[in-house]
Amino acid sequence: MSPTSKLLPERLREWLDGAYAKELGRGPRAAAVTTPSGIAVAPLYVPPLTGEPAAAFLRDVGLPGEPPYTRGVTATMYRGKLWTMRQYAGFSSARATNRRFRFLLEQGQTGLSVAFDLPTQMGFGPEDPMAAGEVGKVGVSIASLQDMEELFAGIPLEDVSTSMTINTTAIVLLAMYVALAKRRGVALERLRGTLQNDVLKEYVARGTYRYPVAPSMRLVTDILEYCAAELPRFNPISISGYHIREAGSTAVQEVAFTLLNGLEYVRAALDRGLAVDAFAPRLSFFFNAHNHLFEEVAKFRAARRIWARWLAQRFGARDPRSLRLRFHAQTAGSMLTADQPENNVVRVAMQCLAAVLGGAQSIHTNSRDEALGLPTAESAQLALRTQQVLAFESGVADTVDPLGGAPYVEALSDGVEAGVEDYAARVERLGGMIPAIEKGFVQEEIRLAAYDHQRRVESGERVVVGVNRFRVETEPEPEVFRPDPAVETEAVTRVRALRASRDGARAGAALERLAAEARGTLNLVPAVLAAVEAGVTLGEIGAVFEAAFGRYREVLTI
């Protein structure tokens, strides 16, 4: 009897004895589970199908830990291990952010997520005129290895997973992190974490690009190549749909443009000579957890299915790990409101629930006051508690993919998939994502979606509680966190003092080597690493790259 001719419950028993049993016991949550009333909760539930319906279910939905991974990338999912709970943090100085990191770790956070200020993101030092007024405002200012040491003071790199939201200057921040590990004697194979390193979405949605597309893609690929060889537990890229959604895209556009960007990175790595199964297992993704609970769950499930199919069919990936779309989710900052900000607590909890039901590997929950400014310590703690309540009190993590097989959710998953494939065909006709970005197609599609959303909000067709309905006459003045304005002066002083005290000859030689290699074809990570170890600053490296690569100017479409 073939597997597809069996009743699904029979196939389920085989899965329990096979894939599930193999993973069972690896995590503390793998034991038997019951509801508060004592009702046993099975690891997985499937509909009672046989024949062709069962075959279709196994093909399109499947079982957790098996292709097409619609139901999850591991067999046990949260029964074996909960998602990593991160809180995105970074503001002011490295010293101040280090205090926030240590506070969050003390509150039970299980991974760090670093926010950098705009000058750091674009490769400008705090002393550069381009940085004026922005140092430490929307993230932490990191200008040198000295700052990186202060940022992680007292935090064991070998015991914590660190995510860094950094793109244009990802190669510099990775080099600083590696240099810090080497100074502490931490073996590089013990480093765990993720670099965002997704520069294509900067041209689409965020705008913190600096160099043209081709050399920027070279830097991304250099990191992929270096991490494949030197950092086996580090995710060298987090292909990001989050900012695409924050710019106003629909859920379908978020998945489509993110996965299509992912294909470009795979092609770039293959062109470098890497085998797909040598790097694809370490690719990761970053999605938005938005308001519509069921569409968001369907979005995550469809994304896993599409990626598994594309990697296998388009690139011949054979390692099952290459086909697994692992993702971090962050709740939707653009859906937070400055009016009645306490309502944001409910929004964030609902969005986090969508990420959990959708099978995220790690989650960040936004704070209720982020529509007003940087979160206070108290609101950041409440955001973390939101994840902890869902994890330990709600029961949503007690069985794998609890909504899987529900007709509504499966129909929505199919709908998202169809929409993504339609966009894939349109982008392919334009020659791929890079030409589609350069021609303004992707940006225009997102602009039209954002306009449609705003039109519906302003007309009242789409309700935003506390904004266009259920308003109150007066609201209490909320507490808002405000960075210390002296941070910029202190950062400039630190950079100048570093340049005055470092070995000038060593720094100069490192800069000359970097400039020469930037004009060539060598992997630039070793040269950047040597530069930061010699005391060269992020701003100096950014200037070298701009001299070699040029500055990108967006082509606006009307």
N, C-alpha and C positions, 0 to 999 in steps of 0.2 A: 504494500500500500504506500503510495507516494505521500509526502508531507502535505501536499495541497488537497488531497482527497480526504484527509482526516478531519474530524470535528476540531474546531479551534481549541476547546478545552483539552483535548488529547494532545495537541501540539503544545499547549501551555504546560502540561505536565512534563513533556520532554525538555522544555525551556527551563523549568524549575530545577530539574535534575541535572541540567547541563550548564548553560551560561550563568544562570542565577546562582547555582550552588558553587560554581567556580569562584565567583566574587564574594560569596557570603562569608562573613567573618572578618573581612578586611577592615571594616569600620565598626565603631561602637554601636551603630544604630541598626545593625543587621538582625537583631533578635526578633522574636515574635512580638506582634503589636496587637493591642486591643483598643476599642473605644472606651470612654469612661464607664459605659454600661456593661463592659465585659464582652462585647461582640468582637470576634476575631477579625482582623483586617488582613486580607491576603496581599502578597507582594504585588500582584497584578490581576486585572480583570479583563476578560475578553468576551465579546458577544458569542452566542451559541450558533455559529455558522458552520456549514459544511459545503463541499462541492465548489462550484465556481465562486460564490460569494466569499467562501473562506480563502480561496486562492487570491481573489482580488484584495481582501483585507490584508493578507500576509505580504502581498506585493507592494501595496500603497501605504499601509500603516505599519505592519510588521510587529515585531516584539522588541522591547528595549535592549540595547546593546548589540543589535543585529541590523544589517542594512534593511531598509533605507534610513534607519535611525529616527524615524518620525516620532517614536515614543521615548526617545532618550538615547544618549551616547554610551551609557553603561547599563548593565543589566539591573543593578541594584538601585541606581540613582540615589535619592535621599534616604532610602532604607539603609544604605551602606555608609553614606557620607553626606552631610548637609553641604549646601553651597557655601562658598567663601563669603563672609560678610565684610565688605569694604565700606569705608566712608571716605569719599573724595575730599581731600583737605590740602590746603596750601594757601598761605597768605603772608604778607609782610616779609619778615626775615626768615632765614633758615632756623635761627634759634627759636623764634616764636612758633613756627610750624612744627618743630621737633617737640615742643611742649604739647601741642594739640595731638600729635601722633601718639605720644606716650599716654596721654589721657584716654584716647580712644582704645588703645590696646588694653589698658587697665579696665575698660568698660566691657571687654569681651570681643572687640573687633578681632578678626582673624587674618586680615590682610591690609596692607597699606596701599593707598591710591593717591598719587602726588599731582597736585594742580600747580602749574607754573604760571608766572605772570607773562604778559604779552611780550615784553622785550626778550625774555628767556626763550619763549616759543619761536621767535623770529630771528634769534641770533644776534641781538643787539645788547651790548653791555649796558649796565646802569648809567655809565658816564656818557653814553652816546646821546646826542640831541634827540634822536628818534625815540628814546626811552623816557623822555621828560614827562613827568606826571603819571606814568604807568608802572613805576617800579613797586612791586609788592601789592598791587591793587587787586587783581583777580586771581592771584596765585603767588607762590613763593618765588623770590628772586634768587636764581642760582647762576653765578657768574664764573665760578672757578671750582676746582677740586676742594679747596678750602671750605667753600660754602657747602659742598656735598658732605664733607666730614661733619660739619655742624648739624646738617639736616638729619643725619642718622646717628648722632651721638647717643650712645647707650642702647642702641637697637641692634640686636644680633642679626646680621644680614643672612646668616645661614639658617635662621629659624623663622624668618618672615617672608611672605610673598609680597613683592613690591610691584605695583602697576604704575606706569608713568605716562600721563597724557601729554605726549610730546611727539611732534611730527617733523617739521622742517629741521630741527636741531636734535633729532633723536640720536643720531650718531655721536653727538658730543655728550649728551646726558648718559648714554650707555657707557661710553668710555670712562666717564667720571665714576660711575657705579662700579665698573670693573676695577678701575684704579684703586678705589676705596677698599674693595674686597682684597686686592693684592696687598695693600698696606697692612690690612688686619690679618693676613695669612689665611684667609678663607679660600678654600678650593673653589675654582670657578664652576665645577660641576655641581656644587651645592647651591648655587644661586637660583632662586625661583622668582618668577615675575613675568611681567608683560610690558613691552613697549607698544604704544599705539602705532607710531611709525607708518601711518596711512596718509600719505601726502596727497593722493588723488582727491580725497574728499575735501581737502583744503581749497582746491580750485573750484569745487562744486558748492560748498556750503559755509565754510568758516572764514577763509580768507587769510589765514596766517601762513601763507606761502611766502617765499622770498626769491627762489631761483626758478628758472624755467622747468618745464615738465621733465625733459629728458635727463638732465643731471640730477634732479630730485629723485627720479626713479632709480638712478644709479646708486644714490646713497641708501635708499630702501633696500636694494638688492645686495649691497655690500653688507648690510646688517644681517639679512637672511643667510648669506653665505658664512659670515663670521660665527653667528650663533649655532648654525648647523655643525660647525667644527669645534667650537669652544664652550658653548653654553647649552648643554643638552636638555636642561630643565627650564630654560627660559623661552618664553614665547616671543619671537622677534617682531611680530606684527599683530595688531588687533584691528582688523579691517572693520571700519566704523560706519554703521548706519545711524548712530545716535544723532550726530550733528546734521545729517541729511534730514532726519525727522524734525529736529529742532528748527531747521530752516523753513519748514512748512510742508514737507512731503506727506503723501499718504503712506499707509502701512505697506502697500504693494510697492510703491516707489522706493521706500526705504530698503526693502529686501532686494529688489531688482538691482538698484544701483550699487548697493553694497557687494552683492555677490559678483556682479560684473566687474567691479573694481578688483575683487579677489582674483578673478581670472587673469587680469592684467599682471598682477604680482606673480602669479604662478608662471605665466609666459616669460616674464622677465627673469625669473630664477632658472627656468629651463634654458633660456638663451645663454645664461651664464655658464651652463654646463652641469647644473645640479640635477640629479635624478629626482623625480617628483616625490617618491617615497622617502627621500633623504630629508626633505624639509616640510612637506605638507602636514605631517603629524603635529608640528608645532605652530601651525597657523591657528589664529584664534579670531573671534569676531566680537563686536561690541554693538548692542542694539538698544533701542529706546523701549522702555515699558510705558505705554501710553494709556489713555483713559478707557477705551472700549475693551472691556475685560476679555470677551470671547474672541474678538478679532486679533487681539494681541497674542493670546494663547495659540490661535491658529497660525499666526505669522511665524512664531518661533518654530512650530512643528513643520510647517511648509519649508522654511529655510533649511532645516536639516536635511529634508528629503531631496530638495533640489541640489544642494551642494554635493551630497553623496553621489547623485546621478551624474552631475557635471564632471566631477573629478574622475570617476570611473570611465565614463564614455568619451570625454574629450581628451583626457591626458593619460589614460591607461593606468591610473593608480591601482595598486593591488593590495597594499598594506591596509587592513581595515581601519587603522588609526588615521590614515590619510583622508578617509571618507567622513570622519566624525566632525561635524561642525560644533565646536565648543565655543560658548559665548558668555560674555559678561553683559549684564543688563543694568541700566541706570534709569531711575524713574524720570518722568518727563518734566524738565525744568520749565519748558515753554508753557506748560499747563498750570503752573503755579500762579496764583493771583496775589497782587498787592492789596486788593480789597478783601476784607475778612480773611486774613492769612491763616487763621486757625483751621479754616476749611481744607487747607492744603494737607493737614495731617491725614484726613480721610482719603484725599486723592492719592497721596503717596502710598498709603496702605493698600489701596485697590490696585495701583500700578505694580507694587511689589508682589501682590498676590498673582497677578498675571504672569510675572517673570517666573515665579515658583511653579505655577501650573504649567508653564511652557518649558520648564526644564533647564533653567539657567545654571551655569557652573559657578558664577559669582554675581553678587548684586550690590549696588550702591543705592541707598535711599536718600533722596534729597531732603533738606530740612525745610520746615514750614515757612521760614523767613527769607528764603533765597530770592524771592521776587523783590525784596527790599534791599538786600545787601548780602555780604558774606555771613554765613550762619554763625550764631553764637554757640558757645560750648554746650549750653543747655539744649538748644534745638538740635544740634548734631547728635547729642546723646539720645534724644527722643526718636530721631530718625533711625538710629541703630536699634533701639528698643523695638521699633516697629518690626524689623526683621526677626528679632529674637522671639517676639510674641507669636509671629506667624510660624516660626520654626518649631517652637516648643509647646505651644498651647492650642493651635488651631486644628491640628491633625492633617493638614494639607500635604505634609511630607511623609505620611505613613504608608502610602501605596504609590507605585510608579505610574505616572501619567494618568491621574484619576479621571480626566475628561476624555481620554482616548476611547474611541468607539462611539461617542455621543454623536448622533446624526448631525446636529447643528455644528459642532466643532469640526467634524470631518468635512462637512460641506464648505465651511469657511476656509479650512486648510486647502481644499481643492481650488477654491476661488482665488486665494492668494497665489497659489502655484500657477494657475492659468494666467493671471495678470503679470506675474514675473516673466513667464515664458514669452508673453507678447512683447514686453519691453526688451527682452533679450534679442528677439528677432529684429526689432526696430533699430537697436544699437548695432547689431551685426551689419545691417544694411548701410550704416554710416561708417563702418570700418573698425568698430570696436569702441571701448570706453574713452580712450585718449582722444581720438578724433571727435567723438560725441561731446566731450568736455570742451575741447578747443573750438568747436563750432557753436557752443552755447546751448545745445539741445537739452542736456541734463538740467542745466540751470533754469532754462525756461519752463520745463515741465514742473520743476519744484515751485517756481514763482507762481505759476497758474494754480497749483494746488493750494499754496498759501493764501492767494487772493480769494479763492473760493471759500476757504475756511473762514477768513475774516469777514467776508460778505455775509455768510450765514450767521456768524456771531452778531454782527451789527444789525441784521434784520430780525434777530430773535429766533430764527429757525433752529439754530444750535444753541442750547441753553448752557450758560456758564454761571453756576450758582454764586450769588453774591456780586456778580458783575452786570449781567443784563436781566437778571431776575432774582428775586428774594434779597434785594438790597436793604441796608439799614441806614438810618439817617446819620448817625454818628458812630465812629469807631474809636476805641482807645488807641493812643499812640504806642506802637510796638517798640520794643527794644531792638536796636539795630547795631550790629557790630561795625566798628569803623577802624580801619588800619591806622597805625601811627604814621603821621606825615614825615617823621624824622627818618623813616626807613630808607628813603631814597638817598639822603645825604650820607647816611652810614654806609650804604652799599657802594657809593662812589668812592668814599674814603678807603674802604676795604680793598677795592680794585687797585687804586693808585698805590696803596701801601704794598700790596702783593707784587706789583710790577717793580717797585723800587727795591724790594728785598730778594727777589728771586735771582737765580743764576742767569744773567742776561745772555751769556753766550749760548748756554744750553737751550734757553727759550727761543733765541733767534735761529739756531740751527733746526729746531723742531718746526718752526714756522716755515723756514725755507724748504724743508723736506715736504711738508704738507702742501705748499704751493706747487712744487714740482709734480707731486703725485696727483694732485687735483687736475692738472693739465694732461695727465696720462690716463692709464687704464687700470692701475693696480687697485686692489681693495683698500679703501681709505681708513678702515677701522684701526689698523695698527698705527698709522701715522697720527691719527687723532688721539689715540691712547698715549702715544709718546709725547704729544704736545701737552695734554692736560697734566701728565705726570711731571712735565718740566715747568709747570706753573703758567702755561698759556691760558688765557681766559676765553670764555665762550664768545665774547665780542670780537676778539682777534681772529678766532677761527671762522666766524661768520663773515668777516671782511675778506679773508683769504678766499673763501668759497665764492663770494660774490665777484671778486676780481677774476676768478677762473671761469665761473659759470654765467655771470650776468644776472640781471634782475628781471623777474617775470612781470609783464604788464597784461592785465586782463583785457581781452577783446570783448567789448560790450555789444550785445545784440539788441536791436530795437524791434 
